[in-house]
Amino acid sequence: MLKKCDYCAKEISYFEQYCCDECHAKTNKFYEMSEKFEKLFSIVNMICVFGIPVGVFLFPFAKVPGTVIASISCFILGILLILLPFPTDSMISKFKLKKAVKITRIIGFGVIALGVLLCGFLIFFLFLFL
């Protein structure tokens, strides 16, 4: 039975970890970047992940500030996931590194789209009630 390259998921022999030196180098580069930006990623991620529900909670009481907080949190989180796509360990083990990074970036674009949707929601309510 063959196993898969830890980076690109190509089939390799049981005794290898990567299919080529390029995959090994890209994996090392990813983990070095991950260690370098781990604290920044964690702090910004935590603030944004809490900012979105806080904004949604504030919406019934103060529509504009609540929506602004939620949409800015979505924009920042989406940009963070695109620029620093650090998937979880379970994603990496399931999809391998290359595909997990791609999925994380797609999620980042989806979070930005959610922020745009929230901005559209705010503009709709401002025009509706003003």
N, C-alpha and C positions, 0 to 999 in steps of 0.2 A: 504494500500500500504506500502510495506517495503522499507526502505532506505538501503544504503550500508555503511559498515565500512569505515571510513576515511583513514585507512591504507591499508587494504587488499581487500576491495570491496566485502566482504561477506555480504549477506543480514542480516540485523538486524532489531530490532523493531524501530519504529519511535522515541522513547524516548531515545535511546542510540546513542553514537557517535562512539564507537569502539566495536568490537565483543568480545574482551577479554583484560585482563590486559597487555598481551604481546604486542599487537598491540598499545595500549596506550603508553607503555614504549618505543617502537621503534619509534613512532611518536615524542615523547618528545626528545629522543636522537637525531633524525634527526634535529629538529628545534634548539636544543642547538648547534649542530655542525655547522648548517647553520649560526647562529648568531656569533659564534666564528671565522669562516673563511670567513665571508661575504666580508670584505674589501679586503683580499688577492685574493679571487676569482674574485671580480669585477675588480681589477687592472690588474691581469694577463689576464683575459678574454678580457678586452678592448685592451691591448697591442697586443695580438695574433689576435684578430678579425681585427685590423687595419694592422697588419703585413702581413697578407695573401694578401689583395689587393695591398699593397705597393710592395710586392715581385712580384706579377703578373704584376703590372705596370712597374717595373724596368726591367722585363724580355727582352723586345725588345731592350733595351739600353745596358744592361749588363746581359747576360744570367746566369752566375754563381752566382753573388751576389743576383739577383732577385729570382732565384730558391731556393737558400740556405735560404734566409729570409722567403719565403713562406713555405718551408717544415719544417723549425725549428718552425715556428709559428704553423703549423698544429700539429707537434709532441707535443709541449708544451700544446696546447689547448686540444688535445685528452687525454693526461695524466691528465690534470686538470679535465676534464669531467668524467674520470673514477674514480679518487681518491676523488673528491668532486662533486658528481652528484647532483647538485641543479637544479631541473626542475623549470620551470616557474609556477606561480600560476594557470594559465589556464590549464596547463598540469596536475597539481595535482587535480584540480577540475574535469577534464574530466576523467582521468584514475585512480585516487586515488594515494596515495603516493608510494606504493610498485611498481606498474607498471610504474609510471612516472620516478622513479629512474632507473629502469631497461632500459627504453627507452633512458634516458639520457646517460647511460653507453654505450649502443649500438651506439649512435651517436658519443661518444668519440672514440670508435674503428673505426668507419667510417672516422672520421677526421684523425686519425693516418694512416689509409689506403690511404687517400688522400695525406698525407705527403710522404708515401712510393712511391706512384705513381709519385709525383713530383720529388723525388730523381731519380727514374727510368728514367723519362723524361730527367733530367739533364745528367745522365750517357749516355743515348742514344745520345744526342746531342754532348757530349764531344767526344765520340768515332766516331761519324759521321763527325765532322769537324776538328778533330785533326789528 
